[in-house]
Amino acid sequence: MAEVVIVEQSFDPPLTDEEHSRIGKLIDRCAGMRNATWMRSYLSADRRRMFCEFEAPDAQSVRESYRSAGVPFQAVWSAYLYKR
């Protein structure tokens, strides 16, 4: 069963649209090989922090995806979705 996995990233300088597109393509390719699927991202208004949500077998598969793509991250963790 797939888990919800959250990735935390920070950017200095702020993330540009071009860089976002570039790293997104790299991560999608690597994540697909590990049965992980990007669901959504939240980018801060100042473009310096981002949280990405994946559906994946586990957090380790997402960590491996980012490392294989050469994309840095601060933390990767499994989560439960609570909503109203």
PDB file as gemmi writes it, atoms N, CA and C in Angstrom:
CRYST1    1.000    1.000    1.000  90.00  90.00  90.00 P 1                      
ATOM      1  N   MET A   1       0.846  -1.187   0.000  1.00  0.00           N  
ATOM      2  CA  MET A   1       0.000   0.000   0.000  1.00  0.00           C  
ATOM      3  C   MET A   1       0.884   1.242   0.000  1.00  0.00           C  
ATOM      4  N   ALA A   2       0.509   2.230  -0.755  1.00  0.00           N  
ATOM      5  CA  ALA A   2       1.297   3.457  -0.865  1.00  0.00           C  
ATOM      6  C   ALA A   2       1.132   4.329   0.373  1.00  0.00           C  
ATOM      7  N   GLU A   3       2.178   5.056   0.672  1.00  0.00           N  
ATOM      8  CA  GLU A   3       2.187   6.011   1.775  1.00  0.00           C  
ATOM      9  C   GLU A   3       2.205   7.428   1.210  1.00  0.00           C  
ATOM     10  N   VAL A   4       1.780   8.383   2.033  1.00  0.00           N  
ATOM     11  CA  VAL A   4       1.982   9.796   1.730  1.00  0.00           C  
ATOM     12  C   VAL A   4       3.371  10.142   2.252  1.00  0.00           C  
ATOM     13  N   VAL A   5       4.186  10.725   1.382  1.00  0.00           N  
ATOM     14  CA  VAL A   5       5.549  11.094   1.756  1.00  0.00           C  
ATOM     15  C   VAL A   5       5.746  12.576   1.462  1.00  0.00           C  
ATOM     16  N   ILE A   6       6.295  13.302   2.432  1.00  0.00           N  
ATOM     17  CA  ILE A   6       6.538  14.736   2.314  1.00  0.00           C  
ATOM     18  C   ILE A   6       8.040  14.987   2.184  1.00  0.00           C  
ATOM     19  N   VAL A   7       8.388  15.886   1.264  1.00  0.00           N  
ATOM     20  CA  VAL A   7       9.778  16.307   1.074  1.00  0.00           C  
ATOM     21  C   VAL A   7       9.865  17.795   1.393  1.00  0.00           C  
ATOM     22  N   GLU A   8      10.824  18.166   2.237  1.00  0.00           N  
ATOM     23  CA  GLU A   8      11.073  19.568   2.566  1.00  0.00           C  
ATOM     24  C   GLU A   8      12.345  20.016   1.851  1.00  0.00           C  
ATOM     25  N   GLN A   9      12.258  21.178   1.185  1.00  0.00           N  
ATOM     26  CA  GLN A   9      13.418  21.754   0.506  1.00  0.00           C  
ATOM     27  C   GLN A   9      13.512  23.234   0.823  1.00  0.00           C  
ATOM     28  N   SER A  10      14.725  23.775   0.746  1.00  0.00           N  
ATOM     29  CA  SER A  10      14.917  25.225   0.854  1.00  0.00           C  
ATOM     30  C   SER A  10      15.836  25.665  -0.272  1.00  0.00           C  
ATOM     31  N   PHE A  11      15.693  26.929  -0.663  1.00  0.00           N  
ATOM     32  CA  PHE A  11      16.405  27.453  -1.819  1.00  0.00           C  
ATOM     33  C   PHE A  11      17.021  28.818  -1.510  1.00  0.00           C  
ATOM     34  N   ASP A  12      18.283  28.950  -1.841  1.00  0.00           N  
ATOM     35  CA  ASP A  12      18.983  30.233  -1.721  1.00  0.00           C  
ATOM     36  C   ASP A  12      20.013  30.284  -2.835  1.00  0.00           C  
ATOM     37  N   PRO A  13      19.741  31.019  -3.899  1.00  0.00           N  
ATOM     38  CA  PRO A  13      18.681  32.013  -4.093  1.00  0.00           C  
ATOM     39  C   PRO A  13      17.303  31.364  -4.282  1.00  0.00           C  
ATOM     40  N   PRO A  14      16.257  32.191  -4.303  1.00  0.00           N  
ATOM     41  CA  PRO A  14      14.901  31.677  -4.478  1.00  0.00           C  
ATOM     42  C   PRO A  14      14.766  30.830  -5.752  1.00  0.00           C  
ATOM     43  N   LEU A  15      13.858  29.866  -5.705  1.00  0.00           N  
ATOM     44  CA  LEU A  15      13.622  28.953  -6.812  1.00  0.00           C  
ATOM     45  C   LEU A  15      12.992  29.687  -7.994  1.00  0.00           C  
ATOM     46  N   THR A  16      13.593  29.541  -9.161  1.00  0.00           N  
ATOM     47  CA  THR A  16      13.036  30.123 -10.385  1.00  0.00           C  
ATOM     48  C   THR A  16      12.114  29.104 -11.054  1.00  0.00           C  
ATOM     49  N   ASP A  17      11.267  29.569 -11.957  1.00  0.00           N  
ATOM     50  CA  ASP A  17      10.401  28.669 -12.707  1.00  0.00           C  
ATOM     51  C   ASP A  17      11.227  27.681 -13.526  1.00  0.00           C  
ATOM     52  N   GLU A  18      12.309  28.160 -14.110  1.00  0.00           N  
ATOM     53  CA  GLU A  18      13.161  27.302 -14.936  1.00  0.00           C  
ATOM     54  C   GLU A  18      13.790  26.184 -14.108  1.00  0.00           C  
ATOM     55  N   GLU A  19      14.299  26.521 -12.921  1.00  0.00           N  
ATOM     56  CA  GLU A  19      14.917  25.517 -12.058  1.00  0.00           C  
ATOM     57  C   GLU A  19      13.869  24.547 -11.537  1.00  0.00           C  
ATOM     58  N   HIS A  20      12.693  25.057 -11.216  1.00  0.00           N  
ATOM     59  CA  HIS A  20      11.604  24.188 -10.754  1.00  0.00           C  
ATOM     60  C   HIS A  20      11.264  23.156 -11.827  1.00  0.00           C  
ATOM     61  N   SER A  21      11.177  23.577 -13.053  1.00  0.00           N  
ATOM     62  CA  SER A  21      10.883  22.680 -14.167  1.00  0.00           C  
ATOM     63  C   SER A  21      12.005  21.650 -14.353  1.00  0.00           C  
ATOM     64  N   ARG A  22      13.236  22.098 -14.263  1.00  0.00           N  
ATOM     65  CA  ARG A  22      14.387  21.220 -14.462  1.00  0.00           C  
ATOM     66  C   ARG A  22      14.432  20.118 -13.403  1.00  0.00           C  
ATOM     67  N   ILE A  23      14.321  20.502 -12.132  1.00  0.00           N  
ATOM     68  CA  ILE A  23      14.417  19.485 -11.081  1.00  0.00           C  
ATOM     69  C   ILE A  23      13.170  18.601 -11.057  1.00  0.00           C  
ATOM     70  N   GLY A  24      12.036  19.155 -11.438  1.00  0.00           N  
ATOM     71  CA  GLY A  24      10.813  18.353 -11.496  1.00  0.00           C  
ATOM     72  C   GLY A  24      10.940  17.204 -12.485  1.00  0.00           C  
ATOM     73  N   LYS A  25      11.509  17.475 -13.642  1.00  0.00           N  
ATOM     74  CA  LYS A  25      11.698  16.429 -14.652  1.00  0.00           C  
ATOM     75  C   LYS A  25      12.660  15.356 -14.158  1.00  0.00           C  
ATOM     76  N   LEU A  26      13.747  15.767 -13.501  1.00  0.00           N  
ATOM     77  CA  LEU A  26      14.712  14.806 -12.968  1.00  0.00           C  
ATOM     78  C   LEU A  26      14.075  13.908 -11.916  1.00  0.00           C  
ATOM     79  N   ILE A  27      13.341  14.520 -11.002  1.00  0.00           N  
ATOM     80  CA  ILE A  27      12.733  13.765  -9.910  1.00  0.00           C  
ATOM     81  C   ILE A  27      11.630  12.848 -10.432  1.00  0.00           C  
ATOM     82  N   ASP A  28      10.814  13.325 -11.366  1.00  0.00           N  
ATOM     83  CA  ASP A  28       9.748  12.484 -11.915  1.00  0.00           C  
ATOM     84  C   ASP A  28      10.315  11.199 -12.515  1.00  0.00           C  
ATOM     85  N   ARG A  29      11.411  11.318 -13.248  1.00  0.00           N  
ATOM     86  CA  ARG A  29      12.029  10.149 -13.881  1.00  0.00           C  
ATOM     87  C   ARG A  29      12.528   9.160 -12.820  1.00  0.00           C  
ATOM     88  N   CYS A  30      13.249   9.680 -11.848  1.00  0.00           N  
ATOM     89  CA  CYS A  30      13.809   8.815 -10.798  1.00  0.00           C  
ATOM     90  C   CYS A  30      12.717   8.240  -9.895  1.00  0.00           C  
ATOM     91  N   ALA A  31      11.701   9.035  -9.589  1.00  0.00           N  
ATOM     92  CA  ALA A  31      10.609   8.568  -8.733  1.00  0.00           C  
ATOM     93  C   ALA A  31       9.812   7.467  -9.445  1.00  0.00           C  
ATOM     94  N   GLY A  32       9.582   7.634 -10.733  1.00  0.00           N  
ATOM     95  CA  GLY A  32       8.838   6.635 -11.491  1.00  0.00           C  
ATOM     96  C   GLY A  32       9.492   5.268 -11.454  1.00  0.00           C  
ATOM     97  N   MET A  33      10.802   5.246 -11.443  1.00  0.00           N  
ATOM     98  CA  MET A  33      11.528   3.973 -11.375  1.00  0.00           C  
ATOM     99  C   MET A  33      11.377   3.305 -10.009  1.00  0.00           C  
ATOM    100  N   ARG A  34      10.906   4.053  -9.015  1.00  0.00           N  
ATOM    101  CA  ARG A  34      10.742   3.524  -7.658  1.00  0.00           C  
ATOM    102  C   ARG A  34       9.276   3.484  -7.230  1.00  0.00           C  
ATOM    103  N   ASN A  35       8.381   3.542  -8.215  1.00  0.00           N  
ATOM    104  CA  ASN A  35       6.933   3.490  -7.952  1.00  0.00           C  
ATOM    105  C   ASN A  35       6.450   4.618  -7.055  1.00  0.00           C  
ATOM    106  N   ALA A  36       7.084   5.774  -7.159  1.00  0.00           N  
ATOM    107  CA  ALA A  36       6.669   6.965  -6.412  1.00  0.00           C  
ATOM    108  C   ALA A  36       6.054   7.960  -7.398  1.00  0.00           C  
ATOM    109  N   THR A  37       5.000   8.630  -6.966  1.00  0.00           N  
ATOM    110  CA  THR A  37       4.294   9.576  -7.830  1.00  0.00           C  
ATOM    111  C   THR A  37       4.149  10.913  -7.123  1.00  0.00           C  
ATOM    112  N   TRP A  38       4.582  11.986  -7.790  1.00  0.00           N  
ATOM    113  CA  TRP A  38       4.399  13.336  -7.256  1.00  0.00           C  
ATOM    114  C   TRP A  38       2.911  13.661  -7.287  1.00  0.00           C  
ATOM    115  N   MET A  39       2.411  14.252  -6.189  1.00  0.00           N  
ATOM    116  CA  MET A  39       1.000  14.610  -6.098  1.00  0.00           C  
ATOM    117  C   MET A  39       0.781  16.118  -6.164  1.00  0.00           C  
ATOM    118  N   ARG A  40       1.570  16.865  -5.367  1.00  0.00           N  
ATOM    119  CA  ARG A  40       1.432  18.335  -5.344  1.00  0.00           C  
ATOM    120  C   ARG A  40       2.608  18.929  -4.604  1.00  0.00           C  
ATOM    121  N   SER A  41       2.783  20.240  -4.812  1.00  0.00           N  
ATOM    122  CA  SER A  41       3.838  20.984  -4.115  1.00  0.00           C  
ATOM    123  C   SER A  41       3.266  22.276  -3.576  1.00  0.00           C  
ATOM    124  N   TYR A  42       3.855  22.742  -2.483  1.00  0.00           N  
ATOM    125  CA  TYR A  42       3.538  24.039  -1.902  1.00  0.00           C  
ATOM    126  C   TYR A  42       4.826  24.836  -1.879  1.00  0.00           C  
ATOM    127  N   LEU A  43       4.857  25.931  -2.629  1.00  0.00           N  
ATOM    128  CA  LEU A  43       6.026  26.804  -2.711  1.00  0.00           C  
ATOM    129  C   LEU A  43       5.721  28.087  -1.943  1.00  0.00           C  
ATOM    130  N   SER A  44       6.617  28.454  -1.033  1.00  0.00           N  
ATOM    131  CA  SER A  44       6.387  29.671  -0.245  1.00  0.00           C  
ATOM    132  C   SER A  44       6.360  30.899  -1.143  1.00  0.00           C  
ATOM    133  N   ALA A  45       5.701  31.949  -0.684  1.00  0.00           N  
ATOM    134  CA  ALA A  45       5.554  33.175  -1.471  1.00  0.00           C  
ATOM    135  C   ALA A  45       6.899  33.785  -1.845  1.00  0.00           C  
ATOM    136  N   ASP A  46       7.902  33.614  -0.983  1.00  0.00           N  
ATOM    137  CA  ASP A  46       9.228  34.160  -1.302  1.00  0.00           C  
ATOM    138  C   ASP A  46      10.087  33.176  -2.115  1.00  0.00           C  
ATOM    139  N   ARG A  47       9.503  32.010  -2.436  1.00  0.00           N  
ATOM    140  CA  ARG A  47      10.131  30.978  -3.280  1.00  0.00           C  
ATOM    141  C   ARG A  47      11.392  30.376  -2.656  1.00  0.00           C  
ATOM    142  N   ARG A  48      11.515  30.437  -1.327  1.00  0.00           N  
ATOM    143  CA  ARG A  48      12.702  29.915  -0.642  1.00  0.00           C  
ATOM    144  C   ARG A  48      12.464  28.567   0.044  1.00  0.00           C  
ATOM    145  N   ARG A  49      11.210  28.154   0.164  1.00  0.00           N  
ATOM    146  CA  ARG A  49      10.895  26.870   0.802  1.00  0.00           C  
ATOM    147  C   ARG A  49       9.829  26.161  -0.011  1.00  0.00           C  
ATOM    148  N   MET A  50       9.928  24.845  -0.045  1.00  0.00           N  
ATOM    149  CA  MET A  50       8.917  24.076  -0.763  1.00  0.00           C  
ATOM    150  C   MET A  50       8.686  22.744  -0.045  1.00  0.00           C  
ATOM    151  N   PHE A  51       7.417  22.351   0.004  1.00  0.00           N  
ATOM    152  CA  PHE A  51       7.010  21.050   0.490  1.00  0.00           C  
ATOM    153  C   PHE A  51       6.374  20.313  -0.682  1.00  0.00           C  
ATOM    154  N   CYS A  52       6.839  19.097  -0.958  1.00  0.00           N  
ATOM    155  CA  CYS A  52       6.272  18.288  -2.029  1.00  0.00           C  
ATOM    156  C   CYS A  52       5.652  17.048  -1.427  1.00  0.00           C  
ATOM    157  N   GLU A  53       4.515  16.655  -1.971  1.00  0.00           N  
ATOM    158  CA  GLU A  53       3.802  15.470  -1.519  1.00  0.00           C  
ATOM    159  C   GLU A  53       3.895  14.386  -2.588  1.00  0.00           C  
ATOM    160  N   PHE A  54       4.271  13.196  -2.171  1.00  0.00           N  
ATOM    161  CA  PHE A  54       4.355  12.048  -3.059  1.00  0.00           C  
ATOM    162  C   PHE A  54       3.491  10.917  -2.521  1.00  0.00           C  
ATOM    163  N   GLU A  55       3.069  10.060  -3.422  1.00  0.00           N  
ATOM    164  CA  GLU A  55       2.496   8.784  -3.052  1.00  0.00           C  
ATOM    165  C   GLU A  55       3.579   7.773  -3.411  1.00  0.00           C  
ATOM    166  N   ALA A  56       4.034   7.001  -2.438  1.00  0.00           N  
ATOM    167  CA  ALA A  56       5.195   6.138  -2.651  1.00  0.00           C  
ATOM    168  C   ALA A  56       5.129   4.920  -1.748  1.00  0.00           C  
ATOM    169  N   PRO A  57       5.899   3.879  -2.072  1.00  0.00           N  
ATOM    170  CA  PRO A  57       5.932   2.705  -1.197  1.00  0.00           C  
ATOM    171  C   PRO A  57       6.415   3.040   0.211  1.00  0.00           C  
ATOM    172  N   ASP A  58       7.367   3.984   0.309  1.00  0.00           N  
ATOM    173  CA  ASP A  58       7.910   4.389   1.604  1.00  0.00           C  
ATOM    174  C   ASP A  58       8.769   5.636   1.415  1.00  0.00           C  
ATOM    175  N   ALA A  59       9.171   6.247   2.533  1.00  0.00           N  
ATOM    176  CA  ALA A  59       9.976   7.469   2.474  1.00  0.00           C  
ATOM    177  C   ALA A  59      11.346   7.209   1.848  1.00  0.00           C  
ATOM    178  N   GLN A  60      11.902   6.033   2.081  1.00  0.00           N  
ATOM    179  CA  GLN A  60      13.229   5.726   1.551  1.00  0.00           C  
ATOM    180  C   GLN A  60      13.243   5.754   0.022  1.00  0.00           C  
ATOM    181  N   SER A  61      12.199   5.307  -0.618  1.00  0.00           N  
ATOM    182  CA  SER A  61      12.162   5.326  -2.081  1.00  0.00           C  
ATOM    183  C   SER A  61      12.177   6.765  -2.611  1.00  0.00           C  
ATOM    184  N   VAL A  62      11.558   7.685  -1.893  1.00  0.00           N  
ATOM    185  CA  VAL A  62      11.578   9.091  -2.309  1.00  0.00           C  
ATOM    186  C   VAL A  62      12.957   9.696  -2.041  1.00  0.00           C  
ATOM    187  N   ARG A  63      13.562   9.382  -0.901  1.00  0.00           N  
ATOM    188  CA  ARG A  63      14.942   9.842  -0.634  1.00  0.00           C  
ATOM    189  C   ARG A  63      15.879   9.386  -1.743  1.00  0.00           C  
ATOM    190  N   GLU A  64      15.778   8.108  -2.115  1.00  0.00           N  
ATOM    191  CA  GLU A  64      16.625   7.567  -3.178  1.00  0.00           C  
ATOM    192  C   GLU A  64      16.365   8.268  -4.504  1.00  0.00           C  
ATOM    193  N   SER A  65      15.114   8.627  -4.768  1.00  0.00           N  
ATOM    194  CA  SER A  65      14.774   9.352  -6.002  1.00  0.00           C  
ATOM    195  C   SER A  65      15.485  10.699  -6.051  1.00  0.00           C  
ATOM    196  N   TYR A  66      15.416  11.454  -4.964  1.00  0.00           N  
ATOM    197  CA  TYR A  66      16.059  12.761  -4.910  1.00  0.00           C  
ATOM    198  C   TYR A  66      17.575  12.632  -5.006  1.00  0.00           C  
ATOM    199  N   ARG A  67      18.140  11.665  -4.299  1.00  0.00           N  
ATOM    200  CA  ARG A  67      19.596  11.478  -4.353  1.00  0.00           C  
ATOM    201  C   ARG A  67      20.045  11.069  -5.745  1.00  0.00           C  
ATOM    202  N   SER A  68      19.324  10.161  -6.370  1.00  0.00           N  
ATOM    203  CA  SER A  68      19.654   9.710  -7.719  1.00  0.00           C  
ATOM    204  C   SER A  68      19.558  10.851  -8.724  1.00  0.00           C  
ATOM    205  N   ALA A  69      18.587  11.747  -8.521  1.00  0.00           N  
ATOM    206  CA  ALA A  69      18.411  12.906  -9.402  1.00  0.00           C  
ATOM    207  C   ALA A  69      19.416  14.009  -9.098  1.00  0.00           C  
ATOM    208  N   GLY A  70      20.127  13.903  -7.972  1.00  0.00           N  
ATOM    209  CA  GLY A  70      21.083  14.942  -7.588  1.00  0.00           C  
ATOM    210  C   GLY A  70      20.415  16.210  -7.086  1.00  0.00           C  
ATOM    211  N   VAL A  71      19.214  16.061  -6.508  1.00  0.00           N  
ATOM    212  CA  VAL A  71      18.446  17.210  -6.023  1.00  0.00           C  
ATOM    213  C   VAL A  71      18.485  17.213  -4.493  1.00  0.00           C  
ATOM    214  N   PRO A  72      19.015  18.286  -3.890  1.00  0.00           N  
ATOM    215  CA  PRO A  72      19.120  18.328  -2.422  1.00  0.00           C  
ATOM    216  C   PRO A  72      17.757  18.510  -1.741  1.00  0.00           C  
ATOM    217  N   PHE A  73      17.680  18.050  -0.501  1.00  0.00           N  
ATOM    218  CA  PHE A  73      16.469  18.192   0.314  1.00  0.00           C  
ATOM    219  C   PHE A  73      16.879  18.305   1.767  1.00  0.00           C  
ATOM    220  N   GLN A  74      15.990  18.849   2.595  1.00  0.00           N  
ATOM    221  CA  GLN A  74      16.249  18.956   4.029  1.00  0.00           C  
ATOM    222  C   GLN A  74      15.743  17.724   4.773  1.00  0.00           C  
ATOM    223  N   ALA A  75      14.557  17.265   4.412  1.00  0.00           N  
ATOM    224  CA  ALA A  75      13.962  16.126   5.109  1.00  0.00           C  
ATOM    225  C   ALA A  75      12.950  15.434   4.202  1.00  0.00           C  
ATOM    226  N   VAL A  76      12.788  14.124   4.433  1.00  0.00           N  
ATOM    227  CA  VAL A  76      11.764  13.320   3.766  1.00  0.00           C  
ATOM    228  C   VAL A  76      11.122  12.472   4.851  1.00  0.00           C  
ATOM    229  N   TRP A  77       9.805  12.517   4.946  1.00  0.00           N  
ATOM    230  CA  TRP A  77       9.116  11.776   6.004  1.00  0.00           C  
ATOM    231  C   TRP A  77       7.729  11.316   5.574  1.00  0.00           C  
ATOM    232  N   SER A  78       7.322  10.172   6.123  1.00  0.00           N  
ATOM    233  CA  SER A  78       5.980   9.634   5.865  1.00  0.00           C  
ATOM    234  C   SER A  78       4.980  10.414   6.711  1.00  0.00           C  
ATOM    235  N   ALA A  79       3.762  10.548   6.184  1.00  0.00           N  
ATOM    236  CA  ALA A  79       2.751  11.357   6.862  1.00  0.00           C  
ATOM    237  C   ALA A  79       1.377  10.719   6.728  1.00  0.00           C  
ATOM    238  N   TYR A  80       0.458  11.169   7.578  1.00  0.00           N  
ATOM    239  CA  TYR A  80      -0.945  10.831   7.470  1.00  0.00           C  
ATOM    240  C   TYR A  80      -1.687  12.087   7.045  1.00  0.00           C  
ATOM    241  N   LEU A  81      -2.638  11.940   6.146  1.00  0.00           N  
ATOM    242  CA  LEU A  81      -3.428  13.077   5.701  1.00  0.00           C  
ATOM    243  C   LEU A  81      -4.664  13.208   6.580  1.00  0.00           C  
ATOM    244  N   TYR A  82      -4.799  14.356   7.204  1.00  0.00           N  
ATOM    245  CA  TYR A  82      -6.000  14.704   7.969  1.00  0.00           C  
ATOM    246  C   TYR A  82      -6.696  15.830   7.225  1.00  0.00           C  
ATOM    247  N   LYS A  83      -7.995  15.677   6.978  1.00  0.00           N  
ATOM    248  CA  LYS A  83      -8.735  16.756   6.342  1.00  0.00           C  
ATOM    249  C   LYS A  83     -10.164  16.735   6.828  1.00  0.00           C  
ATOM    250  N   ARG A  84     -10.839  17.861   6.659  1.00  0.00           N  
ATOM    251  CA  ARG A  84     -12.228  17.986   7.109  1.00  0.00           C  
ATOM    252  C   ARG A  84     -13.176  17.538   6.046  1.00  0.00           C  
TER     253      ARG A  84                                                      
END                                                                             
